[in-house]
Amino acid sequence: MNEAVAVQRGGRRGRGGASSATIRKVDYHNLRSPFTPQRVFSDDRVAAIHNTALRVLEDLGIRILLPEARAIFAAADALVDEETQMVRIGRDLVTDALAAAPRSIHCHAGVPDRDVTLELGVMTFIGGSGAPNVTDRERGRRAGTLQDFSDFVRLVQGFDALQIQGAYVEPQDVDIRFRHYAVTRAQLTLSDKLPFVFARGTPQVEDGFEMIRLARGLSRDAFRSSVHCYTVINTNSPRQLDIPMAQGIIDFARAGQVSIITPFCLAGAMAPITVAGALTLQHAEALAGITLAQLARRGAPVVYGSFSSNVDMKSGAPAFGTPEHVKATLGAGQLARYLGLPWRSGGGSAANVSDAQAAHESQFALWGSVLAGATVCIHAAGWLEGGLSVSFEKLVTDLEALQTIAELCRETPGDDNAIGFDAIAEVQPGGHFFAAAHTMSRYRDAFYEPLVADWQNFGNWTQSGSRTATERATDIWKRRLAEFTPPASAAMSTETLDAFIARRTAEGGAPPVS
């Protein structure tokens, strides 16, 4: 009773005042959405968008720059014009490919407890990815390094609300011929979560696959028979698929690994200015990529990708967390459910620093993904400047929002004990529930314990230094890195991977394909 009453007398507490006796245990790893997916279009309009996308592929086509991909389409009776590199794909071919794509994809991580299943109704989150720059309060904005990439891997390993590793930041201090070794090694030796592999040409992809086989102790056949990694494929909107991306679809499909096939359609720039028009183009491009994957290997695991938003029509700069971004995400969810496929959405912010704009843009984008029923949300934490930088502080503050969403996925008890008639009867009118038996038996683990929020009253917060959430986030990521220990199963692979990297480096590495 004394501790509970002390909370009342001392004012609100944040993490700094939390009891060391807190015993609350949570599991944010396997999340299933409790929300009914929301709609932005009627069913007939969803069907109209799908049919128009099929018409785009049939009548207009898509330019595919990789000769092997065009040959695969030609062998399946698509109409291929080698001179213009345009491929027109009949709707029967697309429909057959959609029928072959798996509706549920079980992904094997380093240990079974980290496995994830990608299917409608499941929610997984990935940190901000693909940025050339990184930023934090102490060192400022700078070009990404391998140390930065590795630090993000370490941080993400410690937070279950980010269930999968990501591309985070480009380590520009590592030669591009050897960079894929460094980023794959970091993921495999510092984490036991599902890793990301860049699709930058077959030699680099095969190196990544071999490193995963070595780290996981898998034969070539065992690797190909189940999913152990993923990549993200971006089309070049409007209506173009470049050489590395087309090759990536083929390579990952043939190896039985996941491709998240994602057009990046900014309404008013690379797509029609309307939400429906942008989604129609996005849908057509995604269908083309999915079809290529199924032609390369029937039953290949693919995730339908959506990352449509709008631009600032005054400057042309991309915008995120806007009403149009949210509506496009809701519409993409409807299209994914129309197909029955697991799907990916995109979070993030166009703000330049981790401030109020960054927070509200990211949270609107996050809520759009949650309410749309996204299977995977990439750029869910840390993403700034429309993808030009990833912030250590924002990764932490965004995790507060992700953990809140994860809490909403937990069952809320409604049994007789939870309803609490006896507790209501115990407390007299005008009294308080701090010392009630119902409270005393539950108070240690009844509520979510904040990661970065400070619940002190103004006086205590002032006496503690009047520090903002962003300032507190600096302490959190620094402490997490200082205390980090890699999982034993991951660290065991270091020697084997280093021997492989040394041999491949001596052979000259693998330049990316352009």
GUKOLKE-738600 format. One record per residue (C-alpha): x negated, y, z negated; residue number from 1. Coordinates in steps of 0.5 Angstrom, whole numbers, plus 500, padded with zeros to 3 digits. Example, Ala and Ser with C-alpha at 12.3 -4.5 7.8 and 13.67 -1.06 7.14 Angstrom:
<vexdrens>
475|491|484|1
473|498|486|2
</vexdrens>
This chain:
<vexdrens>
500|500|500|1
494|505|498|2
491|504|505|3
498|505|509|4
500|511|504|5
493|514|506|6
495|515|513|7
501|519|511|8
497|524|507|9
490|524|511|10
494|526|517|11
493|522|524|12
487|518|526|13
484|516|532|14
478|511|533|15
474|515|528|16
478|514|522|17
481|507|524|18
480|501|519|19
474|497|519|20
479|491|517|21
483|492|524|22
485|485|526|23
489|486|532|24
487|481|538|25
489|483|545|26
488|479|552|27
489|484|558|28
486|479|563|29
492|476|566|30
497|481|567|31
504|480|570|32
508|486|571|33
515|486|567|34
517|492|572|35
523|491|577|36
519|494|584|37
522|500|586|38
524|502|593|39
523|508|597|40
526|505|604|41
533|501|605|42
532|494|607|43
534|496|614|44
529|501|614|45
523|497|612|46
525|492|617|47
525|498|622|48
518|499|620|49
516|492|621|50
519|491|628|51
516|498|630|52
509|496|628|53
510|489|632|54
512|494|638|55
505|498|637|56
501|492|637|57
505|489|643|58
505|495|647|59
500|500|645|60
495|495|642|61
489|496|638|62
481|497|640|63
477|492|637|64
469|493|638|65
467|486|637|66
466|482|643|67
467|475|639|68
474|478|636|69
476|480|642|70
475|473|645|71
478|469|639|72
484|474|641|73
484|472|648|74
484|464|646|75
490|465|643|76
493|468|649|77
493|476|646|78
492|481|652|79
485|483|652|80
482|489|656|81
475|488|656|82
473|495|659|83
477|499|654|84
476|494|649|85
484|494|647|86
487|488|645|87
495|487|645|88
498|482|640|89
504|479|641|90
509|479|636|91
510|471|636|92
502|471|635|93
503|475|629|94
509|472|626|95
505|465|626|96
499|468|623|97
504|471|617|98
507|464|616|99
499|461|615|100
497|466|610|101
497|463|603|102
502|467|598|103
498|465|592|104
490|465|592|105
487|462|586|106
480|466|585|107
474|462|581|108
470|467|577|109
464|465|573|110
468|461|568|111
475|459|568|112
477|464|563|113
476|470|568|114
479|466|574|115
485|471|577|116
491|469|581|117
493|474|587|118
500|473|588|119
506|478|588|120
508|479|581|121
501|479|578|122
497|486|577|123
489|486|577|124
485|493|577|125
478|494|580|126
474|500|578|127
473|506|583|128
469|503|589|129
464|505|595|130
462|512|592|131
455|515|595|132
455|519|588|133
455|518|581|134
456|523|575|135
456|524|568|136
456|529|563|137
449|529|561|138
446|527|568|139
450|531|572|140
452|529|579|141
447|525|583|142
446|520|589|143
448|513|586|144
442|508|584|145
441|501|582|146
441|503|575|147
448|506|576|148
451|500|579|149
448|495|574|150
451|500|569|151
458|500|572|152
458|492|572|153
456|492|565|154
461|497|563|155
467|493|567|156
464|486|564|157
467|489|557|158
474|491|559|159
479|486|560|160
484|491|563|161
479|491|569|162
479|484|571|163
475|484|578|164
468|487|579|165
467|492|585|166
463|496|589|167
462|502|585|168
457|506|588|169
452|505|593|170
445|504|590|171
441|509|595|172
434|507|592|173
434|500|595|174
433|499|602|175
439|498|606|176
436|491|608|177
435|489|601|178
441|493|598|179
446|487|598|180
441|482|594|181
441|488|589|182
448|489|588|183
450|481|588|184
444|480|583|185
447|485|578|186
454|482|579|187
452|475|578|188
447|476|572|189
451|481|568|190
458|479|569|191
462|473|569|192
468|476|573|193
470|475|580|194
464|479|585|195
465|483|591|196
461|482|597|197
459|487|602|198
462|485|609|199
456|489|613|200
454|483|618|201
454|476|618|202
446|475|615|203
448|480|609|204
455|476|608|205
451|469|608|206
446|472|603|207
451|474|599|208
455|467|599|209
448|463|598|210
447|467|592|211
454|465|589|212
453|458|591|213
446|458|587|214
449|462|581|215
455|458|581|216
452|451|582|217
456|450|588|218
455|446|594|219
457|449|601|220
463|445|602|221
465|446|595|222
464|454|596|223
468|453|602|224
474|450|599|225
476|455|594|226
475|462|593|227
469|465|589|228
469|472|592|229
472|478|596|230
471|483|600|231
475|490|603|232
476|491|610|233
478|498|612|234
480|499|619|235
478|505|623|236
485|509|623|237
488|510|628|238
488|503|632|239
481|501|631|240
477|495|628|241
469|496|628|242
464|491|629|243
462|490|622|244
469|490|619|245
472|485|625|246
466|481|623|247
467|481|616|248
474|478|617|249
471|472|621|250
466|471|616|251
470|471|610|252
476|467|613|253
471|462|616|254
468|461|609|255
475|461|605|256
473|467|602|257
478|473|601|258
479|479|605|259
483|485|603|260
485|488|609|261
486|495|608|262
487|501|613|263
486|508|610|264
491|512|613|265
492|519|611|266
498|522|614|267
497|528|618|268
490|526|620|269
489|519|622|270
496|517|621|271
503|521|623|272
505|526|618|273
511|523|615|274
510|517|610|275
514|512|614|276
510|514|620|277
503|513|616|278
506|506|614|279
508|504|620|280
501|505|623|281
498|502|617|282
502|496|617|283
500|495|625|284
493|495|623|285
494|490|617|286
498|485|621|287
492|485|626|288
487|484|621|289
491|479|618|290
492|475|625|291
485|475|626|292
483|472|620|293
488|466|621|294
486|465|628|295
479|465|625|296
481|460|620|297
488|458|619|298
490|459|612|299
485|464|610|300
486|467|604|301
488|475|606|302
491|480|602|303
495|485|605|304
492|492|604|305
495|499|603|306
491|506|602|307
496|511|605|308
496|518|602|309
496|525|605|310
491|531|607|311
491|538|605|312
494|541|611|313
490|547|609|314
483|544|609|315
484|537|612|316
481|534|605|317
484|528|603|318
489|528|597|319
491|523|592|320
496|522|586|321
501|526|590|322
508|525|591|323
507|522|598|324
501|518|596|325
506|515|591|326
512|514|596|327
507|511|601|328
505|506|595|329
512|504|594|330
514|503|601|331
507|499|602|332
510|494|596|333
517|494|600|334
513|492|606|335
508|487|602|336
514|483|599|337
518|483|606|338
512|479|608|339
511|475|602|340
504|477|601|341
499|479|595|342
497|486|597|343
493|491|595|344
494|499|593|345
489|505|592|346
489|509|586|347
484|515|585|348
483|523|585|349
481|528|589|350
479|532|583|351
472|534|583|352
471|533|575|353
474|529|570|354
479|534|568|355
487|535|567|356
488|535|575|357
483|528|575|358
488|525|570|359
494|527|572|360
493|525|579|361
490|518|577|362
496|516|573|363
501|518|578|364
497|514|583|365
497|508|578|366
504|509|576|367
506|508|584|368
502|502|584|369
505|499|578|370
512|501|580|371
511|498|587|372
508|491|584|373
501|492|587|374
497|485|586|375
491|489|586|376
489|496|585|377
483|499|587|378
480|505|585|379
484|504|578|380
478|508|574|381
473|513|575|382
474|515|582|383
473|522|583|384
473|527|589|385
477|522|594|386
471|517|593|387
465|521|594|388
463|520|586|389
465|515|581|390
464|518|574|391
462|514|567|392
467|519|563|393
473|518|567|394
472|510|568|395
473|510|560|396
479|515|560|397
482|512|566|398
481|505|562|399
486|508|556|400
491|509|562|401
490|502|564|402
490|499|557|403
497|502|556|404
500|499|562|405
497|492|560|406
500|493|553|407
507|494|557|408
506|487|560|409
506|484|553|410
512|481|550|411
516|486|546|412
519|482|540|413
526|482|539|414
528|477|534|415
531|478|528|416
525|479|524|417
523|484|529|418
530|488|529|419
528|489|521|420
535|489|518|421
531|487|511|422
526|493|512|423
532|498|513|424
536|495|507|425
529|496|503|426
528|503|504|427
533|508|501|428
535|514|504|429
530|520|505|430
525|515|503|431
519|512|508|432
517|505|511|433
509|506|509|434
510|501|503|435
516|497|506|436
514|489|506|437
516|489|513|438
510|494|514|439
505|491|510|440
505|485|513|441
504|488|520|442
501|494|520|443
494|492|521|444
496|489|528|445
502|493|530|446
500|498|534|447
495|499|540|448
489|502|538|449
486|507|542|450
480|507|546|451
478|514|547|452
484|518|544|453
484|522|538|454
490|522|533|455
487|526|528|456
491|532|526|457
488|539|528|458
484|540|521|459
481|534|521|460
479|534|529|461
476|541|528|462
472|539|522|463
470|533|526|464
467|538|532|465
473|539|536|466
471|534|541|467
475|533|548|468
477|526|550|469
471|527|556|470
466|528|551|471
468|522|546|472
468|518|553|473
461|520|553|474
459|516|547|475
463|510|548|476
460|509|555|477
453|510|552|478
455|506|546|479
457|500|550|480
451|500|555|481
447|500|549|482
450|494|545|483
451|490|552|484
449|483|552|485
450|479|559|486
454|473|558|487
450|467|557|488
453|463|564|489
451|469|568|490
444|470|565|491
442|463|566|492
442|464|574|493
437|470|574|494
431|466|575|495
434|462|581|496
437|468|584|497
430|472|584|498
427|466|587|499
432|466|593|500
431|474|593|501
423|474|593|502
424|469|599|503
429|473|603|504
425|479|602|505
419|476|604|506
422|474|611|507
424|482|612|508
431|482|609|509
438|483|613|510
439|489|616|511
447|491|616|512
450|490|623|513
453|497|626|514
</vexdrens>
